[in-house]
Amino acid sequence: MGFYLSPGVYSKEKDLSNVVTGIGTSSAGIVGYSTKGKTGAIQLITTASQFLAEYGNPVPGEYFHYSALAYLENGNQLYCLRIHNGALYGGVSVAKTGGTNYSFVAGRSAATYADDSNYPDALLYITGKDQGVWNNKTGIRITNLNITDYTFDIEVYYQDSDGVYQQVETWTVSRKEQTDGYGKQQYLETKINDYSAYIRVADNTDEADTVMPVAQAATLALASGSDGSAVSDSQYVTGWGLYTNPDDVDVRLLIGAGLTSVPGQSAMKTVVEARKDCFAIFDMPYVQLTSSTSMVTWRQSTQNFNSSYCGLYTAWVKIYDQWNDKIVEVPPSGYVASMMAYNDYVAEPWYAPAGFNRGTLNVLSLTNTFTQGDRDVLYPAQINALQTFKGKGIAIWGQKTLATKASALDRINVRRLLIVLEKTMAVSLLDYAFEPNNDITRYRITAMLTSYLDRLSARGAFQTETGDRGYRVVCDTTNNTPAVIDANELHVDVFVKPIKAAEFIQVQTIVTNTGASFDELIAKGVMF
């Protein structure tokens, strides 16, 4: 309460309406090799068309695109990271007045201005917006030089499927920090970089901003772009490391996208176990698909993970690749992630993302058709099979985590329930940091979480019985003793009974005599 200095009516407010807010349950992250797209930063992609515009069409044998597009069939928040191994920018040097414009004779590792003895008269460097051979299909022209207002046009051209340059962009820019008649900035780096779909520009600021470039009437091709070498595990490890901080990127699923090396999958496992708010979806290596024995041996002897934050799937799927007009075999992780997003849309995260209601796959076929005996070998080894059923379709037929201990946490629906539960409560409880650790604060926390858990209970998140809602919140003096309070801690304990999925359905036919009473037989427990 403040100190009042004179009589009057003083109005004040106190907000006690804290509620638990929801979180996204199926946002996904993916790391992979691409010959096109922004590097060095994670990008949010929400549609397939946006993904294709940024990263280009799929390339057979590279699974980043296929897995991403599979997820985007049902999901709409995909955080993407393109990795590469020494890819280079192609480009051109635009000279100052009196000089000569040149295509690059060597690729560049960064699209920023630097002195270069090959181009002593360079006023501008123009490169592709990101590294890759695709740069070399781009060309530019410098036109409409205006020495009165120091503006000029940079026209951008890109080759069509016949190799013919088509104009795709025009930028009216200046080397001066100035605005046009509409108040829009004209300085070329500000106007083009991060906005053009094709190029970046680096200005030689050692030259006066009144110096104009040499006109380029014919299309000057960007040259020397390179895709680099094949990516290695180290690039994947570094890439997945960018997902470690949940404050940087908010994801619930990590998509393996064909990453089957143990170091690569271990990097994903490290991320999910550090964050504890997301789940990693792994693919079985293609070379192990020869038999269920081979898969189990790889799982237990090579991969050998023990984690409830990861799941492993087999076989691979066959799809029609419309961009290359062929049938290709691709890893299942993108399709599994897509069905988890679908599961959350039609049901809840604590429903099992499997079976024909929430696990039917939109694919042509599978690389393997497993027998019951195969599945009896795979499932105890924590390997979730995709299965073809004649007349029914193709479905995910398992939902085990990679936890080797038999418990509620060896099922994906339970782990995803706890991810949602723990993340949501953690975010909501941030509002109580630095509040007094007294009965009022503890009561408010208990009331807020009870209201939230009541809603989850009504939506089927917990095993409930008469008089039991399937959870209990404890935040009182029983777990906040004087010693706890003196340590500046506030303890909240939440007990839950997670809902279980019916994975094993037993149908028993009991044959009786003609005069038998069904009620009597049931009462006697003959079915047990």
C-alpha positions as CSV (number, residue, x, y, z in Angstrom):
1,M,0.0,0.0,0.0
2,G,1.3,3.5,-0.9
3,F,1.5,6.5,1.4
4,Y,-1.4,8.8,1.0
5,L,-0.7,12.5,1.5
6,S,-4.2,14.0,1.3
7,P,-7.8,12.9,1.7
8,G,-9.5,11.4,-1.4
9,V,-10.6,8.2,-3.1
10,Y,-7.7,6.1,-4.5
11,S,-8.5,3.5,-7.0
12,K,-6.3,0.4,-7.4
13,E,-6.5,-3.0,-9.1
14,K,-5.3,-6.5,-8.2
15,D,-5.4,-9.2,-10.9
16,L,-6.1,-12.7,-9.4
17,S,-7.4,-14.1,-12.7
18,N,-4.3,-16.2,-13.6
19,V,-5.1,-19.1,-15.8
20,V,-3.0,-21.8,-17.5
21,T,-2.7,-21.0,-21.2
22,G,-2.4,-23.7,-23.9
23,I,0.8,-24.4,-25.9
24,G,1.3,-25.8,-29.4
25,T,1.6,-29.6,-29.2
26,S,2.8,-30.6,-32.7
27,S,5.2,-27.9,-33.9
28,A,8.2,-29.7,-35.3
29,G,11.9,-29.1,-36.0
30,I,14.0,-30.6,-38.8
31,V,17.7,-30.4,-39.9
32,G,19.0,-31.5,-43.3
33,Y,21.0,-31.0,-46.4
34,S,19.6,-28.8,-49.2
35,T,21.1,-27.2,-52.2
36,K,19.0,-24.1,-51.6
37,G,17.7,-22.1,-48.7
38,K,18.9,-19.9,-45.9
39,T,21.8,-21.2,-43.8
40,G,23.0,-20.5,-40.3
41,A,19.5,-19.8,-38.8
42,I,16.3,-21.7,-38.1
43,Q,13.4,-20.7,-40.2
44,L,9.7,-21.1,-39.5
45,I,7.8,-22.7,-42.4
46,T,4.0,-23.0,-42.3
47,T,3.0,-24.3,-45.8
48,A,4.4,-26.6,-48.4
49,S,4.5,-23.8,-51.0
50,Q,6.6,-21.7,-48.7
51,F,9.0,-24.6,-48.1
52,L,9.4,-25.2,-51.8
53,A,10.0,-21.5,-52.5
54,E,12.7,-21.4,-49.9
55,Y,14.4,-24.8,-50.3
56,G,13.5,-25.8,-53.9
57,N,12.2,-29.1,-55.1
58,P,13.1,-32.5,-53.6
59,V,16.2,-34.3,-54.8
60,P,16.0,-38.1,-54.8
61,G,18.4,-39.5,-52.3
62,E,18.1,-36.5,-50.0
63,Y,15.4,-36.7,-47.4
64,F,15.1,-33.3,-45.9
65,H,12.5,-32.1,-48.5
66,Y,10.4,-35.3,-48.5
67,S,10.2,-35.4,-44.7
68,A,9.4,-31.7,-44.4
69,L,6.6,-31.9,-47.0
70,A,5.2,-35.0,-45.4
71,Y,4.9,-33.3,-42.1
72,L,3.3,-30.2,-43.7
73,E,0.4,-32.4,-45.0
74,N,-1.1,-32.1,-41.5
75,G,1.3,-29.9,-39.5
76,N,1.7,-26.2,-39.9
77,Q,4.6,-25.1,-37.8
78,L,7.9,-26.5,-39.1
79,Y,11.2,-25.0,-37.9
80,C,13.8,-25.8,-40.6
81,L,17.6,-25.6,-40.6
82,R,19.6,-26.2,-43.8
83,I,23.1,-27.5,-43.3
84,H,25.9,-27.8,-45.8
85,N,29.6,-28.7,-46.0
86,G,31.5,-25.9,-47.8
87,A,28.8,-24.6,-50.1
88,L,29.8,-21.3,-51.8
89,Y,28.0,-18.2,-53.1
90,G,28.2,-17.5,-56.8
91,G,28.1,-13.9,-57.9
92,V,29.3,-10.9,-60.0
93,S,31.4,-7.9,-59.4
94,V,29.8,-4.6,-60.5
95,A,32.5,-2.0,-61.2
96,K,32.4,1.8,-60.5
97,T,32.3,4.2,-63.5
98,G,35.1,3.4,-65.9
99,G,35.6,-0.2,-64.8
100,T,34.4,-3.5,-66.1
101,N,31.8,-5.9,-64.6
102,Y,32.9,-9.5,-64.1
103,S,31.3,-12.8,-63.1
104,F,33.1,-14.4,-60.1
105,V,36.0,-16.7,-61.0
106,A,35.7,-18.4,-57.6
107,G,32.9,-18.9,-55.1
108,R,32.7,-17.0,-51.9
109,S,32.1,-18.3,-48.4
110,A,30.2,-15.2,-47.2
111,A,28.0,-12.7,-49.0
112,T,29.6,-9.6,-47.5
113,Y,31.9,-7.1,-49.1
114,A,35.6,-7.7,-48.8
115,D,38.7,-6.5,-50.8
116,D,39.4,-8.8,-53.7
117,S,42.4,-8.4,-56.0
118,N,40.5,-10.1,-58.8
119,Y,38.1,-7.1,-59.0
120,P,40.1,-3.9,-58.1
121,D,37.3,-1.6,-59.5
122,A,34.5,-3.3,-57.6
123,L,31.7,-1.1,-56.4
124,L,29.2,-3.8,-55.6
125,Y,29.2,-7.5,-55.1
126,I,26.0,-9.3,-56.0
127,T,25.6,-12.9,-55.0
128,G,22.8,-15.4,-54.6
129,K,20.8,-14.9,-51.5
130,D,22.2,-18.2,-50.2
131,Q,24.9,-20.6,-51.2
132,G,24.6,-23.2,-53.9
133,V,25.0,-24.1,-57.6
134,W,21.5,-22.6,-58.1
135,N,23.2,-19.2,-58.0
136,N,24.7,-19.9,-61.4
137,K,21.3,-19.8,-63.1
138,T,20.8,-16.2,-61.9
139,G,21.8,-13.1,-63.9
140,I,21.6,-9.3,-63.4
141,R,21.5,-6.1,-65.4
142,I,22.2,-2.6,-64.2
143,T,19.9,-0.1,-66.0
144,N,18.3,3.3,-65.7
145,L,21.2,5.1,-64.1
146,N,20.0,8.6,-62.8
147,I,22.9,10.8,-61.8
148,T,20.5,13.5,-60.5
149,D,19.0,11.4,-57.7
150,Y,21.8,8.8,-57.7
151,T,19.4,5.9,-58.3
152,F,19.7,2.9,-60.7
153,D,17.8,-0.4,-61.3
154,I,19.1,-3.8,-60.6
155,E,17.2,-6.2,-62.7
156,V,17.2,-9.9,-61.7
157,Y,16.9,-12.8,-64.2
158,Y,16.6,-16.5,-63.6
159,Q,16.8,-19.4,-66.1
160,D,13.7,-21.3,-66.9
161,S,13.7,-25.1,-67.6
162,D,14.9,-24.4,-71.2
163,G,17.9,-22.3,-69.9
164,V,16.3,-19.0,-71.0
165,Y,16.7,-16.0,-68.7
166,Q,13.3,-14.7,-67.5
167,Q,13.1,-11.4,-65.5
168,V,11.9,-12.1,-62.0
169,E,12.7,-8.9,-60.0
170,T,13.5,-5.3,-60.4
171,W,14.9,-3.1,-57.7
172,T,15.2,0.7,-57.9
173,V,18.0,1.5,-55.5
174,S,20.7,4.0,-54.5
175,R,24.1,3.8,-52.8
176,K,22.9,6.8,-50.7
177,E,20.9,6.6,-47.5
178,Q,17.8,8.3,-48.9
179,T,14.1,7.7,-49.3
180,D,11.9,7.9,-52.3
181,G,8.7,10.0,-52.7
182,Y,6.8,7.5,-50.6
183,G,9.2,7.6,-47.7
184,K,10.7,4.2,-48.5
185,Q,14.4,3.6,-48.0
186,Q,16.4,3.3,-51.3
187,Y,19.8,2.2,-49.9
188,L,20.5,-1.0,-51.8
189,E,21.6,-3.2,-48.9
190,T,18.6,-2.2,-46.8
191,K,16.1,-2.6,-49.7
192,I,17.3,-5.8,-51.3
193,N,19.0,-8.0,-48.6
194,D,16.5,-10.3,-46.8
195,Y,13.8,-9.3,-49.2
196,S,14.9,-10.5,-52.6
197,A,14.2,-14.1,-53.3
198,Y,17.3,-14.4,-55.5
199,I,20.2,-12.0,-54.6
200,R,22.1,-10.2,-51.9
201,V,24.2,-7.0,-52.5
202,A,27.3,-5.9,-50.7
203,D,28.3,-2.2,-51.1
204,N,31.9,-1.0,-51.2
205,T,31.5,1.8,-48.7
206,D,35.1,2.9,-49.2
207,E,33.8,4.6,-52.3
208,A,31.8,7.8,-52.0
209,D,28.0,7.2,-52.1
210,T,27.8,9.4,-55.1
211,V,29.8,7.0,-57.2
212,M,27.6,5.2,-59.7
213,P,28.0,1.6,-61.1
214,V,28.8,0.7,-64.7
215,A,25.6,0.1,-66.7
216,Q,25.1,-3.6,-67.7
217,A,22.8,-3.9,-70.7
218,A,23.3,-7.6,-71.3
219,T,22.5,-10.2,-68.6
220,L,25.6,-10.9,-66.5
221,A,25.5,-14.4,-65.0
222,L,26.3,-15.0,-61.4
223,A,29.1,-17.7,-61.4
224,S,31.1,-20.1,-59.3
225,G,28.3,-21.1,-56.9
226,S,28.9,-24.5,-55.3
227,D,26.9,-27.0,-53.3
228,G,30.0,-28.1,-51.4
229,S,30.7,-31.7,-50.2
230,A,28.5,-34.3,-48.6
231,V,27.4,-33.3,-45.1
232,S,28.9,-35.2,-42.2
233,D,27.7,-36.1,-38.7
234,S,29.5,-33.0,-37.4
235,Q,27.2,-30.7,-39.4
236,Y,24.2,-32.5,-38.1
237,V,25.4,-32.4,-34.5
238,T,26.1,-28.7,-34.8
239,G,22.7,-28.1,-36.5
240,W,20.7,-29.9,-33.9
241,G,22.5,-28.1,-31.2
242,L,20.7,-24.9,-32.3
243,Y,17.5,-26.4,-31.0
244,T,18.7,-26.9,-27.5
245,N,17.4,-23.7,-25.9
246,P,13.6,-23.8,-25.7
247,D,13.6,-20.0,-25.4
248,D,15.0,-19.8,-28.9
249,V,12.7,-22.2,-30.8
250,D,9.4,-23.7,-29.5
251,V,9.1,-27.3,-30.8
252,R,7.4,-30.5,-29.6
253,L,8.7,-32.9,-32.3
254,L,12.1,-33.5,-33.9
255,I,12.0,-35.2,-37.3
256,G,15.0,-37.5,-38.1
257,A,14.5,-37.1,-41.9
258,G,16.7,-40.1,-42.7
259,L,19.4,-39.3,-40.2
260,T,20.3,-42.8,-39.1
261,S,23.9,-42.5,-37.8
262,V,24.3,-43.0,-34.1
263,P,26.1,-39.7,-33.6
264,G,23.4,-37.8,-35.5
265,Q,20.5,-39.5,-33.6
266,S,22.5,-39.1,-30.3
267,A,22.5,-35.3,-31.0
268,M,18.8,-35.3,-31.3
269,K,18.4,-37.4,-28.2
270,T,20.6,-34.9,-26.3
271,V,18.4,-32.0,-27.4
272,V,15.1,-33.6,-26.3
273,E,16.5,-34.8,-23.0
274,A,17.9,-31.4,-22.2
275,R,14.7,-29.6,-23.1
276,K,12.3,-32.2,-21.8
277,D,9.5,-30.5,-23.8
278,C,9.8,-32.4,-27.1
279,F,10.0,-35.8,-28.7
280,A,12.5,-37.2,-31.2
281,I,11.3,-39.4,-34.1
282,F,14.0,-41.7,-35.5
283,D,14.2,-43.7,-38.7
284,M,15.5,-47.3,-38.9
285,P,18.6,-47.3,-41.3
286,Y,17.6,-48.5,-44.8
287,V,20.4,-51.1,-44.8
288,Q,18.9,-52.8,-41.8
289,L,15.5,-53.4,-43.4
290,T,16.6,-56.8,-44.6
291,S,15.0,-58.7,-41.7
292,S,13.5,-58.1,-38.3
293,T,16.5,-59.7,-36.7
294,S,18.8,-57.2,-38.4
295,M,16.7,-54.3,-37.1
296,V,16.6,-55.6,-33.5
297,T,20.4,-56.2,-33.6
298,W,21.0,-52.7,-34.7
299,R,18.6,-51.3,-32.1
300,Q,20.1,-53.2,-29.2
301,S,23.8,-53.4,-30.2
302,T,24.5,-50.3,-32.3
303,Q,22.0,-47.6,-31.3
304,N,21.2,-48.9,-27.8
305,F,19.4,-45.8,-26.5
306,N,17.3,-45.8,-23.4
307,S,15.0,-42.8,-23.4
308,S,11.3,-42.1,-23.1
309,Y,11.8,-38.9,-25.2
310,C,12.5,-40.8,-28.4
311,G,10.7,-43.3,-30.7
312,L,12.1,-45.5,-33.5
313,Y,10.1,-46.4,-36.6
314,T,10.4,-49.0,-39.5
315,A,9.8,-49.7,-42.5
316,W,10.5,-47.0,-45.1
317,V,7.6,-45.7,-47.3
318,K,7.2,-45.6,-51.0
319,I,5.7,-42.4,-52.5
320,Y,5.1,-40.8,-55.9
321,D,7.6,-37.9,-56.3
322,Q,5.7,-35.5,-58.5
323,W,8.7,-33.2,-58.9
324,N,10.8,-35.9,-60.4
325,D,8.0,-38.1,-61.8
326,K,9.2,-41.3,-60.1
327,I,8.4,-43.5,-57.2
328,V,10.9,-43.1,-54.4
329,E,11.6,-44.8,-51.0
330,V,11.9,-42.3,-48.1
331,P,12.2,-42.6,-44.3
332,P,9.0,-42.7,-42.3
333,S,9.8,-40.0,-39.7
334,G,8.1,-37.1,-41.6
335,Y,5.0,-39.1,-42.1
336,V,4.9,-40.2,-38.4
337,A,5.3,-36.5,-37.3
338,S,2.5,-35.6,-39.7
339,M,0.2,-38.2,-38.1
340,M,1.1,-36.9,-34.6
341,A,-0.1,-33.4,-35.8
342,Y,-3.3,-35.0,-37.2
343,N,-3.7,-36.9,-34.0
344,D,-3.7,-33.6,-32.0
345,Y,-6.1,-32.0,-34.5
346,V,-8.8,-34.7,-34.3
347,A,-8.1,-35.9,-30.8
348,E,-5.6,-35.0,-28.1
349,P,-1.8,-35.5,-27.6
350,W,-2.4,-38.2,-25.0
351,Y,-4.2,-40.3,-27.6
352,A,-2.0,-42.9,-29.2
353,P,-0.7,-41.7,-32.6
354,A,-1.2,-45.1,-34.2
355,G,-3.9,-47.4,-35.6
356,F,-6.5,-46.7,-38.3
357,N,-8.2,-43.8,-36.6
358,R,-5.1,-41.6,-36.1
359,G,-2.2,-43.4,-37.8
360,T,-3.2,-44.1,-41.4
361,L,-0.5,-43.1,-43.8
362,N,-1.0,-41.5,-47.2
363,V,1.7,-43.5,-49.0
364,L,1.7,-46.0,-51.9
365,S,3.3,-48.9,-50.1
366,L,6.1,-49.9,-47.7
367,T,9.5,-51.4,-48.2
368,N,8.6,-54.2,-45.8
369,T,5.4,-56.2,-44.9
370,F,5.8,-57.6,-41.5
371,T,4.3,-60.8,-40.2
372,Q,2.9,-61.2,-36.7
373,G,6.1,-63.0,-35.8
374,D,8.2,-60.0,-37.1
375,R,6.1,-57.6,-35.0
376,D,6.4,-59.9,-32.0
377,V,10.2,-59.5,-32.3
378,L,10.3,-55.8,-33.1
379,Y,7.9,-54.4,-30.5
380,P,9.6,-55.8,-27.4
381,A,12.8,-54.1,-28.8
382,Q,11.0,-50.7,-28.8
383,I,10.7,-50.7,-32.6
384,N,7.4,-49.4,-34.0
385,A,6.4,-51.0,-37.2
386,L,4.4,-49.5,-40.1
387,Q,2.1,-52.2,-41.4
388,T,0.1,-52.9,-44.5
389,F,-3.3,-54.5,-43.9
390,K,-5.2,-55.9,-47.0
391,G,-8.3,-53.9,-47.6
392,K,-7.6,-51.5,-44.7
393,G,-4.6,-49.5,-45.7
394,I,-1.2,-48.7,-44.2
395,A,-0.9,-47.6,-40.6
396,I,1.5,-46.9,-37.8
397,W,1.2,-50.1,-35.7
398,G,3.1,-49.2,-32.5
399,Q,3.7,-46.4,-30.1
400,K,6.6,-47.4,-27.9
401,T,9.3,-45.0,-26.7
402,L,12.9,-46.1,-26.5
403,A,12.6,-46.5,-22.7
404,T,13.8,-50.0,-21.9
405,K,12.2,-50.1,-18.5
406,A,8.6,-51.3,-18.4
407,S,6.6,-48.4,-17.1
408,A,3.9,-45.9,-18.2
409,L,6.7,-43.9,-19.8
410,D,7.5,-46.6,-22.4
411,R,4.4,-45.4,-24.4
412,I,4.4,-42.3,-26.6
413,N,0.9,-41.1,-25.7
414,V,2.0,-41.0,-22.0
415,R,5.2,-39.2,-22.7
416,R,3.5,-36.6,-25.0
417,L,0.9,-36.1,-22.2
418,L,3.6,-35.3,-19.7
419,I,5.4,-33.0,-22.2
420,V,2.2,-31.0,-22.6
421,L,1.5,-31.0,-18.9
422,E,4.9,-30.1,-17.7
423,K,5.6,-27.5,-20.3
424,T,2.2,-25.8,-19.8
425,M,2.5,-25.7,-16.0
426,A,6.1,-24.5,-16.2
427,V,5.1,-21.6,-18.5
428,S,2.1,-20.6,-16.3
429,L,4.1,-20.8,-13.0
430,L,6.6,-18.2,-14.3
431,D,4.0,-15.6,-13.2
432,Y,4.6,-16.6,-9.6
433,A,8.3,-16.3,-9.6
434,F,9.4,-13.7,-6.9
435,E,5.9,-13.8,-5.3
436,P,5.7,-14.2,-1.5
437,N,5.9,-17.9,-0.4
438,N,2.8,-17.8,1.7
439,D,-0.6,-19.4,2.0
440,I,-2.2,-16.9,-0.5
441,T,0.4,-17.7,-3.3
442,R,0.1,-21.4,-2.7
443,Y,-3.7,-21.3,-2.8
444,R,-3.7,-19.4,-6.0
445,I,-1.3,-21.9,-7.6
446,T,-3.3,-24.8,-6.4
447,A,-6.5,-23.2,-7.7
448,M,-5.0,-22.4,-11.1
449,L,-3.6,-25.9,-11.7
450,T,-6.7,-27.6,-10.4
451,S,-8.8,-25.7,-12.9
452,Y,-6.4,-26.6,-15.7
453,L,-6.2,-30.3,-14.7
454,D,-9.9,-30.5,-14.4
455,R,-10.2,-29.5,-18.0
456,L,-7.6,-32.2,-19.0
457,S,-9.4,-34.8,-17.0
458,A,-12.7,-34.0,-18.7
459,R,-10.9,-34.4,-22.1
460,G,-9.7,-37.9,-21.1
461,A,-6.1,-37.3,-20.1
462,F,-6.3,-39.3,-17.0
463,Q,-7.5,-42.7,-15.7
464,T,-10.5,-41.7,-13.6
465,E,-12.9,-43.5,-11.3
466,T,-15.9,-42.5,-9.2
467,G,-14.7,-39.7,-6.9
468,D,-11.2,-39.7,-8.4
469,R,-10.4,-37.2,-11.1
470,G,-7.1,-38.9,-11.9
471,Y,-4.8,-36.2,-10.5
472,R,-4.0,-34.2,-7.3
473,V,-2.1,-31.0,-6.7
474,V,-0.2,-30.5,-3.5
475,C,1.2,-27.1,-2.8
476,D,0.8,-26.4,0.9
477,T,2.8,-26.7,4.1
478,T,3.3,-30.5,3.7
479,N,5.7,-29.9,0.9
480,N,6.7,-26.3,1.6
481,T,8.3,-26.8,5.0
482,P,10.1,-23.9,6.8
483,A,13.4,-25.3,5.5
484,V,12.0,-25.2,1.9
485,I,10.7,-21.7,2.4
486,D,14.0,-20.5,3.9
487,A,15.8,-21.8,0.8
488,N,13.7,-19.4,-1.3
489,E,11.9,-22.4,-2.9
490,L,8.3,-23.1,-3.6
491,H,7.4,-26.7,-4.2
492,V,4.4,-27.9,-6.3
493,D,3.7,-31.6,-6.6
494,V,1.3,-32.9,-9.2
495,F,0.2,-36.5,-9.1
496,V,-1.4,-37.9,-12.2
497,K,-2.7,-41.2,-13.5
498,P,-2.0,-41.1,-17.3
499,I,-4.6,-42.6,-19.6
500,K,-3.5,-45.9,-21.2
501,A,-4.1,-47.0,-24.8
502,A,-5.8,-50.3,-25.6
503,E,-3.0,-51.9,-27.6
504,F,-3.8,-55.6,-27.0
505,I,-7.4,-56.5,-27.6
506,Q,-8.5,-60.0,-26.6
507,V,-11.7,-61.4,-28.1
508,Q,-12.8,-64.5,-26.3
509,T,-15.7,-66.7,-27.6
510,I,-17.3,-68.8,-24.8
511,V,-19.5,-71.7,-25.9
512,T,-22.2,-72.8,-23.5
513,N,-24.9,-75.4,-23.3
514,T,-28.4,-74.5,-24.6
515,G,-30.0,-74.0,-21.2
516,A,-27.1,-72.1,-19.7
517,S,-27.7,-68.7,-18.1
518,F,-25.3,-66.1,-19.3
519,D,-25.8,-64.0,-16.2
520,E,-24.9,-66.9,-13.9
521,L,-21.8,-67.7,-15.9
522,I,-20.6,-64.1,-15.9
523,A,-21.3,-63.9,-12.1
524,K,-19.2,-67.0,-11.6
525,G,-16.3,-65.4,-13.6
526,V,-16.1,-68.1,-16.2
527,M,-14.6,-65.6,-18.7
528,F,-11.4,-65.1,-16.5
